[in-house]
Amino acid sequence: MWSSLAVQLTAWYTTASFLLVAAATLLLYVNLADNLRRISEQSLLDELNVCRALVLERGGDSHALHEEVEIDSAVRRYQKFYVRVLDRTGAPLSTTPGMDRDLSSKRLAEAAAAHSGVFWIDSPGGAPYRAIVAAVPRDATGKDLWTVQAAVDLTQEELILGRQRLWIAMVLGAALIVCPGVGFLIAHRGTRPLRDVAETARQIGSATLNARIHAAGYPVEVRTLANAFNAMLERLEDSFARLSRFSADIAHELRTPVNNIRGESEVALARIRTPEEYTEVLTSCLEESVRLSELIESLLFLARSESPGDHLKRTREDLAALLASLREYYDAAATEAGVELRLESAANLHADVDKALLQRALGNLVSNALAHCSAGDRIQLRAVRQNGTVRLEVHDSGAGIPPDALPRVFDRFYRADPARSRHAGGAGLGLAIVQQIVFLHGGTVEISSEPGRGTTVSVVLPQS
């Protein structure tokens, strides 16, 4: 259950909203309690100041003090407010009616001795009071000190705070009920686009890779996910299409030499042949077997080389010398075809490469160039340094490649000129192998061509 995103979002929303409500109500309660405390304390201090002023101004006129106490008691009808004035001997000069019953002068004096300023005290009946006891000078000399005892009943304040606590409990109880419900509705609505994405994903199979998620109107985060999912579907659709073409091409390429071998064998066995005829049939079967073996070897190489770096045996090689040996190897074939083979290379050009694989890649490029050149054309091998890389180029002045075929020349089994390539025995894997070998070396392959003016294939390797 907790693995559900909606449940987790609901839990987080409930927790966050409940804590927010609890913090807000607690803050309001603390603020209310503090305001009530300050009001009652200020009332005590104000009463103390009034009594102090009366004692100083009227020289301790007990009648004036009695009037002040009576007036103050009448004004505060909804809250008990007690004032008692004692002379220097401790005898009461004026006392609010009922104060002796709830708060005797002795109890207040004992409590004041243990506290400074305003303090809390309970009456014998359990009623809470906030009180203050202070000495008041009778005259300017300050030798004759009277005592003022003032107390305010906190029963009303406690009732207010009690009602506030009840409201807080009701609000928090309602929050515990409402927040999960609201949180679940929000989470359920917020995760609806994810359910749409999941539903689309469940309906996708190999035959429905063209399905897409319509992300319009989704939140930004889900729209980003949907767009990424659509992009993945496009890549999968393209990969499945390539795989289907690749499988069909493999079947076709394997079927041709196998059918040739089978057909020639059946014809040879149809009747008795002369030794020369048998030799001719066996030679033809051997040629088809070699072609089939090379095709299988190329396919195995492409299958094994999907992980970069796993099949490389790097050595420090002089690339100029490598190109020179390549030129020497293909010089006879180029001379026979009437094609001029040139070499141009920078001096002291080294790189860490797998010599055998790089020779195979460059050999494929030279073979392709020879296959597309006519007598009088030219093939140039070139190696240069460029921006921290090594650039190896094979340029021919042959027929060139049509612009619409350039994006696909590195696809497996693709032939820009199917008729000529089949006649030359090619299976359309040469450039695919070149690209994979260069990829294993951490490099890139670039191609440019102009029909009628030739083709340039560049192998760009990191210089180490």
C-alpha positions in Angstrom: 0.0 0.0 0.0 2.8 2.4 0.9 4.3 1.8 -2.5 1.4 3.8 -4.0 2.5 7.3 -5.0 -1.0 8.6 -4.3 -0.9 7.2 -0.7 2.5 8.7 -0.1 1.4 12.1 -1.4 -1.7 11.9 0.7 0.4 11.1 3.8 2.8 13.9 3.2 0.0 16.4 2.5 -1.9 15.3 5.6 1.2 15.5 7.8 2.3 18.9 6.4 -1.2 20.5 6.5 -1.9 19.1 10.0 1.4 20.4 11.4 0.7 23.8 9.7 -2.8 24.0 11.3 -1.4 22.8 14.7 1.4 25.4 14.6 -1.0 28.2 13.6 -3.5 27.4 16.4 -0.8 26.9 19.0 0.8 30.2 18.0 -2.6 31.9 18.3 -3.2 30.3 21.7 0.2 31.3 23.0 -0.3 34.8 21.7 -3.8 35.0 23.4 -2.4 33.7 26.7 0.5 36.2 26.6 -1.9 39.1 25.8 -4.2 38.2 28.7 -1.2 37.9 31.1 0.2 41.3 30.0 -3.2 42.9 30.4 -3.6 41.6 34.0 0.0 42.5 34.9 -0.4 46.0 33.5 -3.6 46.4 35.5 -1.8 45.4 38.7 1.1 47.8 37.9 -1.4 50.6 37.0 -3.2 50.1 40.4 0.1 50.1 42.2 1.1 53.4 40.5 -2.3 55.0 41.4 -1.9 53.9 45.1 1.7 55.1 45.2 0.6 58.5 43.8 -2.2 58.9 46.3 0.1 58.1 49.2 2.7 60.6 48.1 0.3 63.4 47.1 -2.1 63.2 50.0 0.3 62.1 52.7 -1.4 58.8 53.3 -5.0 60.0 53.4 -6.7 56.8 54.2 -10.1 58.1 53.1 -8.8 58.8 49.6 -7.3 55.4 49.5 -10.5 53.8 50.6 -12.4 55.7 47.8 -9.9 54.6 45.2 -10.3 51.0 46.3 -14.1 51.2 46.3 -14.2 52.9 42.9 -11.8 50.4 41.4 -13.9 47.5 42.8 -17.1 48.9 41.4 -15.6 49.5 37.9 -14.2 45.9 37.6 -17.6 44.2 37.9 -16.7 41.2 35.7 -13.3 40.5 37.2 -12.4 40.3 40.8 -9.7 42.9 41.6 -8.4 43.2 45.1 -6.3 46.0 46.7 -5.1 46.2 50.2 -3.0 49.1 51.7 -1.1 48.4 55.0 0.7 50.9 57.2 4.2 50.5 58.5 3.0 48.3 61.3 1.1 46.0 59.0 -2.4 47.2 60.0 -4.8 47.4 57.0 -5.8 50.9 56.1 -8.1 50.0 53.2 -9.1 46.6 51.8 -11.3 45.6 48.9 -14.4 43.7 50.2 -13.9 39.9 50.1 -10.1 40.1 49.9 -9.5 39.0 53.5 -11.6 35.9 52.7 -9.7 34.9 49.6 -6.2 36.3 50.1 -5.1 37.2 53.6 -2.3 39.8 54.0 -0.1 37.2 55.7 -0.4 34.7 52.7 0.4 37.5 50.2 3.4 38.6 52.3 4.7 35.1 52.5 4.3 34.5 48.7 5.8 37.9 47.9 8.9 37.0 50.0 9.5 34.0 47.7 9.0 36.0 44.4 9.9 39.3 42.9 7.5 41.3 40.9 4.2 39.8 39.8 3.5 36.2 41.0 0.8 33.5 40.9 -1.2 32.5 44.0 -4.3 30.4 44.7 -7.0 31.2 47.1 -8.1 28.7 49.7 -11.0 27.8 47.4 -8.6 27.1 44.6 -9.3 30.2 42.5 -6.1 31.4 40.7 -4.9 35.0 41.2 -2.0 37.1 39.8 -0.7 39.4 42.5 1.9 42.0 43.4 3.2 43.3 46.7 5.2 46.6 46.8 6.4 49.1 49.4 5.2 52.7 48.9 6.9 55.6 50.6 4.6 57.9 52.5 6.6 61.0 52.0 9.6 62.2 50.1 12.1 61.1 52.7 11.2 57.5 52.2 11.5 56.6 55.8 7.9 55.7 56.4 6.9 52.8 54.1 3.4 51.6 53.5 2.6 48.3 51.7 0.3 47.9 48.8 -1.1 44.4 48.0 -2.9 44.0 44.7 -4.4 40.8 43.1 -6.5 40.1 40.1 -8.7 37.0 39.7 -7.7 34.8 36.7 -10.9 32.7 36.7 -12.3 34.6 33.7 -8.9 34.4 31.9 -8.8 30.6 32.5 -12.3 30.3 31.1 -11.3 32.1 28.0 -8.2 30.0 27.6 -10.2 26.8 28.3 -12.6 27.7 25.5 -9.7 28.4 23.2 -8.2 25.0 24.0 -11.5 23.4 23.2 -11.7 25.2 19.9 -8.1 24.1 19.1 -9.0 20.5 19.8 -12.0 20.7 17.6 -10.0 22.4 14.8 -7.3 19.7 15.0 -9.8 16.9 15.1 -11.5 18.4 12.0 -8.1 18.7 10.3 -7.4 15.0 10.9 -10.6 14.2 9.1 -10.5 16.7 6.3 -6.8 16.8 5.4 -6.5 13.1 4.4 -9.6 13.4 2.3 -8.5 16.6 0.6 -5.0 15.2 0.2 -6.2 12.0 -1.4 -8.4 14.0 -3.9 -5.4 16.2 -4.8 -3.0 13.2 -5.1 -5.5 11.2 -7.1 -6.0 14.1 -9.5 -2.3 14.9 -9.6 -1.3 11.4 -10.5 -4.0 11.0 -13.2 -1.5 11.9 -16.0 0.8 9.2 -14.7 -1.9 6.7 -14.9 -2.6 7.8 -18.5 1.1 7.3 -19.3 1.0 3.9 -17.7 -2.1 2.9 -19.6 -0.5 3.9 -22.9 2.6 1.9 -22.0 0.5 -1.2 -21.2 -1.1 -1.0 -24.7 2.2 -0.7 -26.5 3.6 -3.8 -28.2 5.8 -4.6 -31.2 2.8 -3.9 -33.5 1.7 -0.7 -31.8 5.0 1.2 -31.4 3.4 4.1 -33.4 1.2 4.9 -30.3 2.1 8.2 -28.6 1.1 10.0 -25.4 -0.8 13.2 -26.0 0.9 15.4 -23.3 -1.0 18.7 -24.0 -2.6 20.0 -20.8 -0.4 17.9 -18.5 1.7 19.6 -15.8 5.3 20.5 -16.9 6.9 17.5 -15.0 4.5 14.9 -16.5 4.7 16.6 -19.9 8.5 16.2 -19.7 8.1 12.5 -18.8 5.6 12.0 -21.6 7.8 13.7 -24.2 10.8 11.6 -23.1 8.5 8.5 -23.3 7.4 9.5 -26.8 11.0 10.0 -27.8 11.9 6.6 -26.5 9.0 5.1 -28.5 10.3 6.8 -31.7 13.7 5.3 -31.1 12.2 1.9 -30.4 10.0 2.1 -33.5 13.1 3.1 -35.6 15.1 0.3 -34.0 12.4 -2.3 -34.7 12.1 -1.1 -38.3 15.9 -1.4 -38.7 15.9 -4.8 -37.0 13.2 -6.0 -39.3 15.1 -4.7 -42.4 18.3 -6.2 -41.0 16.7 -9.6 -40.4 15.3 -9.6 -43.9 18.6 -8.5 -45.4 20.5 -11.3 -43.4 18.0 -13.9 -44.7 18.4 -12.6 -48.3 22.2 -12.4 -48.1 22.5 -15.9 -46.6 20.0 -17.4 -49.0 21.8 -16.3 -52.1 25.1 -18.2 -51.6 23.3 -21.2 -50.1 20.9 -21.4 -53.1 23.9 -21.1 -55.5 25.7 -23.9 -53.7 22.6 -26.1 -53.7 21.7 -25.4 -57.3 25.2 -26.1 -58.6 25.4 -29.2 -56.5 22.0 -30.5 -57.8 23.0 -29.8 -61.4 26.3 -31.5 -61.0 24.7 -34.6 -59.4 21.9 -34.8 -62.1 24.2 -36.9 -64.3 27.7 -38.1 -64.6 30.2 -35.3 -65.2 33.8 -35.1 -66.4 36.5 -34.3 -63.9 36.9 -30.8 -65.4 33.1 -30.1 -64.9 33.3 -31.4 -61.3 36.3 -29.2 -60.7 34.4 -26.2 -62.1 31.4 -26.9 -59.8 33.6 -27.3 -56.7 35.4 -24.1 -57.5 32.2 -22.2 -57.8 30.9 -23.8 -54.5 34.1 -22.8 -52.8 33.8 -19.2 -54.0 30.2 -19.1 -52.7 31.4 -20.7 -49.4 34.1 -18.1 -49.0 31.6 -15.3 -49.6 29.2 -16.9 -47.1 32.0 -17.3 -44.5 33.1 -13.7 -44.9 29.5 -12.5 -44.5 29.1 -14.6 -41.3 32.4 -13.3 -40.0 31.3 -9.7 -40.6 28.0 -10.3 -38.9 29.7 -11.9 -35.9 32.2 -9.0 -35.7 29.3 -6.5 -35.6 27.5 -8.5 -32.9 30.6 -8.9 -30.7 31.6 -5.2 -31.0 28.5 -3.6 -29.4 30.4 -2.8 -26.1 33.2 -0.1 -26.8 36.7 -1.0 -25.6 36.0 -4.6 -24.8 37.8 -6.0 -27.9 40.6 -3.6 -28.5 44.3 -4.5 -28.3 45.9 -1.1 -28.4 49.5 -0.5 -29.4 51.4 2.7 -30.2 51.3 2.9 -34.0 52.9 5.2 -36.6 49.8 6.1 -38.7 52.0 7.3 -41.7 53.6 3.9 -41.8 50.2 2.2 -41.5 48.8 4.1 -44.4 52.0 3.4 -46.4 51.5 -0.4 -45.9 47.9 0.0 -46.9 48.8 1.8 -50.1 51.4 -0.9 -50.9 48.8 -3.7 -50.3 46.2 -2.1 -52.6 48.7 -0.7 -55.2 48.5 -3.8 -57.5 44.6 -3.8 -57.5 44.6 0.0 -58.2 47.1 -0.4 -61.0 45.1 -3.2 -62.6 41.9 -1.0 -62.4 43.8 2.0 -63.9 43.3 4.0 -60.7 46.1 6.2 -59.2 46.7 5.6 -55.5 48.4 8.5 -53.6 49.5 9.0 -50.0 49.9 12.3 -48.1 50.7 12.1 -44.4 52.1 14.4 -41.6 55.4 13.2 -40.1 55.6 11.7 -36.6 51.9 11.0 -36.3 51.2 8.4 -33.6 48.2 7.1 -31.8 47.2 4.2 -29.6 45.0 2.0 -31.8 44.2 -1.6 -32.5 46.3 -2.0 -35.6 44.4 -5.0 -37.1 41.0 -3.4 -36.6 42.1 0.0 -37.9 43.7 -1.7 -41.0 40.5 -3.5 -41.6 38.5 -0.3 -41.4 40.8 1.7 -43.7 41.0 -1.3 -46.0 37.2 -1.3 -46.3 37.3 2.3 -47.3 39.9 1.8 -49.9 38.1 -1.3 -51.3 34.8 0.8 -51.5 36.7 3.6 -53.3 38.2 1.1 -55.8 34.8 -0.4 -56.4 33.3 3.0 -57.3 36.2 4.4 -59.4 36.9 4.0 -63.1 40.1 3.9 -65.1 41.8 7.3 -64.8 40.3 8.2 -61.4 42.4 8.9 -58.3 42.3 7.7 -54.7 44.2 9.8 -52.1 45.1 8.6 -48.5 45.7 11.5 -46.1 46.6 11.7 -42.4 46.8 15.1 -40.5 46.5 16.5 -37.0 43.5 18.6 -36.3 42.4 20.2 -33.0 43.9 17.5 -30.8 42.7 14.7 -33.0 44.0 12.5 -35.8 42.2 12.7 -39.1 42.5 9.9 -41.6 40.9 10.5 -45.0 40.2 8.3 -48.0 39.2 10.5 -51.0 38.3 9.2 -54.4 37.4 11.0 -57.6 34.9 8.4 -58.6 31.2 8.5 -59.3 30.2 9.8 -55.9 27.0 9.1 -53.8 23.6 10.6 -54.3 22.6 13.1 -51.6 19.5 11.1 -50.6 21.7 8.0 -50.0 24.3 9.7 -47.8 22.4 9.5 -44.5 22.0 5.7 -44.9 25.4 4.6 -46.2 26.5 3.4 -42.7 23.4 1.2 -42.3 24.0 -2.5 -42.5 23.3 -4.1 -45.9 22.5 -0.8 -47.4 24.0 -0.2 -50.9 24.0 3.1 -52.7 24.5 1.3 -55.9 23.0 -2.2 -55.4 23.8 -3.5 -58.9 27.5 -2.6 -58.8 28.0 -3.8 -55.2 26.4 -7.2 -55.9 28.6 -7.6 -58.9 31.6 -6.8 -56.8 30.5 -9.3 -54.2 29.8 -6.8 -51.5 27.1 -7.4 -48.8 26.7 -3.8 -47.7 28.5 -4.2 -44.4 31.8 -2.5 -45.2 30.9 1.0 -44.0 28.9 -0.4 -41.0 32.1 -2.3 -39.9 34.1 0.9 -40.4 31.8 2.9 -38.2 31.8 0.2 -35.5 35.6 0.0 -35.4 36.0 3.7 -35.2 33.3 3.8 -32.5 35.3 1.2 -30.5 38.3 3.6 -30.7 36.2 6.5 -29.3 36.2 8.3 -32.7 33.8 9.4 -35.4 33.3 8.8 -39.1 32.4 11.6 -41.5 31.4 11.3 -45.1 30.9 13.9 -47.9 30.2 13.3 -51.5 29.2 15.0 -54.8 27.8 12.9 -57.6 30.3 12.9 -60.5 33.1 14.5 -58.4 33.9 11.8 -55.8 33.6 10.9 -52.1 35.6 11.7 -49.0 35.4 9.5 -45.9 37.2 10.8 -42.8 38.1 8.8 -39.7 38.6 11.1 -36.7 40.4 9.5 -33.7 41.4 11.1 -30.4 45.2 11.6 -30.3 46.8 10.0 -27.3 
